[in-house]
Amino acid sequence: MPEFPHTDPISNLYKLLKEKSFFTGDFTLASGKKSNYYIDCRLTTLDPEGACLVGAAIRKTIIGKCEELGTSVQSIGGLTLGADPIALSASMASYQAEDSKILKPFVVRKAAKEHGKGKQIEGGFQKGDSVVALDDVITTGGSTLKAIEAIENEGGKVEFVLVLVDRQEGGKEIIEEAGYKVFSLFTRDALFETNEKETSQN
């Protein structure tokens, strides 16, 4: 996985996310709510270039936030499916970076398995880990809180939440009210701002 030494992975990820994952128009969301835009981060996180950029950007942000908060983390992950490629990409980036500790990826199932060991969390997570809870998009905050509940039930400590895009529909505030710090790489307003600038220049 390349480290993009001469460029900013967050800026490049922003451009790719705009190109592949951000759409304007008339959409009906899974909740039944109408929206004038749609974000499908998986078109970026499951893209080869996108995966490299996501890994570098998330790793860089986690390192910065840990330094800022005076903490450290051992593992990263969130509720399947949106968080899965993000956690894996960031873990791979941490493995290939000589100056960074390895971030172990994990997946939170929507429900515990009814067979085998009956686990809800799969992967590198261990009881006692300090964790960054990941997600691709925050809307209501419900999926993130569900992941946090599973992590804490398994003995993990969530240091903070990190997402690619905050849709700015109240989800961030709901998670913060529950007692967790929330950070996003991008916001809905930032994505729309570029669209408006491009329209005015054409």
N, C-alpha and C positions, 0 to 999 in steps of 0.2 A: 504494500500500500504506500503510494508516494506521500511525502511529507509537505509538498508544495512550499519549498523553502523561500521562494521569491514572491509569493503571493499570499494574500489573506484568505484562508479557507472559508471564513464566515462570509466575506464579500462574494466570493465565487459561488458559495452555496446559495446565497440569496438570489443571484442571477439565474442559477439552474432551477431553483424552486419556482421562480417566477415563470420560467419558460415551460417547465414540465408539469407543475402541480397546481397552479393558480388559474382559475377560470372565472370569468364574469358572465352574467346572463341570468336566466330564471331557473332556479333549482328547487327541488323539494328534498329536504334532508331526511335522514332516517327517522327523526322525531316527528316528521310530518310538517315541520315548520318550513315556510318559504324563505328563500335567501337569494340575494342578487350576486352571490359569488359562491364558489366551491373550491375547497382545498383537498387534494388527494396526495398527501405526502409520500405515499408508497411508490408513486411514479418516479420520485426522486430517490428515496431511500433504497429502492430495489434496482436502481440503475447503477452500472459499474462506476461511472464517474461520480455520481451522486453519493454512492456508498463511501467512496474515498473521502469526499468532501465532508460528509456527515461525520465520519469517524474523526477526522482531524479537527473539525469545528467543535464537536461535543467534548472531545478530550481536552482541547485548549480551554474551553469554558469551564469544565469541571476543575481543572488545575487552578484556574484563576479564582473561582468561587471558593474553593477549599482554602486557598491562601488568604482570601479576603475574610472568611469566616473563622479562620484559625482551626480548621478541622481536616480530617482525612477520611477517605472512603476506601472500602475494599471491593465492593461489587456494585453493579449497575443493571437496571432492568425495569420492566413495567408490565402492564397488562397486555397480553397478546391481542391483537396482531401488530398494532401500530408501533409498539416499542421494540419489537424483536430485532429488526434489522439495524435499528439505531444502536442498541446495546452491543450487538456483535461487531458492528463497524468501529465503534469507539474502543472496544476491547482489543481488536486487531491493531488499531492505531497505537494503543498504549503498549502492546507487545513489541511493536517494531520501533518504538522510540526509545533510544538508549537512556535518555534522561528522565524517564517517567516510570513509576511503578505500574504494574499490570492491574487493570480494572477487569474483574471477573464478570462476565455477562450471565444474566439469568432471565428466565421467562416466567411470568405469572399467568397460570391458567385462569380462565373465567370461573372455574369450579374445580375442586379437588377431584383427582381420579377416583373412580369407584373400584379400581382393581390395583394390583401390585402393591406399592407402598402407600397408595392413597395421597400422593403429594399434590400440592397446588403450585409449588415453585420448582422449576427444573433448571439445572445448570450449575453455575459456580457459586451460588449463594450458600453461605453457612450461617448457622445460628450465632449471633453476636456481631455479625458484620454491620459496619456503618455503610449506608447505602445512598445512592442517588436514584430516586424514582424517575424514570423517563417516560415520555409519551411523545407522539408526533404532533398532536393538536389538543389544545384545551378548549372545550366549549362550555359544558356545564360543570366540569370537574369530577363528574361521577366515576368515570373509569379510573382516573388517577387515585381517587380516594379508595376505590375498591382494591387497587394494587397495594396501596399503603397498608390497608387493613390486613391483607394477606401477609405482607412482609413483616409487620409487627407481630402477627399471630405466630410466625415462625421464628421469632426472636431477633429480628433485625431492627436497626435504628435508622430511620430516614433522616438524613442530614438536610437535604433539600430536594426540591422537584425541579427538573429541567425539561423543557419541551421545545420543539422546533418552532411552532406557531401558536400564539395566543389569539384566539378569535375575538377576544375582548367582549365576551357575552356574560361575564360574571363568574365564570368558572375559577379563574385565578383567585378572586376575592373569597370565594367559598372555601377553597383549599387553605388559604391563609387564615381564615377565621377558625379553621380546624387546628391551627397551630403550626403550619408548615411554611417554610420559605419557598417561594416559587419564582423561577427565572425562565425567560424565553429568549431564543435567539432572534425571533422576528414576531411582529404583531400584524394583525389585519390592517391597521392604519398604515403601517409602513409599506405593505404590499400595494394598497390602493394608492398611496401617495405617488409611487413611481408611475402607475397607470395614468394618473391625472396629468403628470408632467409630460409623459410621452404623448398623450392626446393633445395637449396644448401646443406641443412643438410640431405636430403634423399638420 
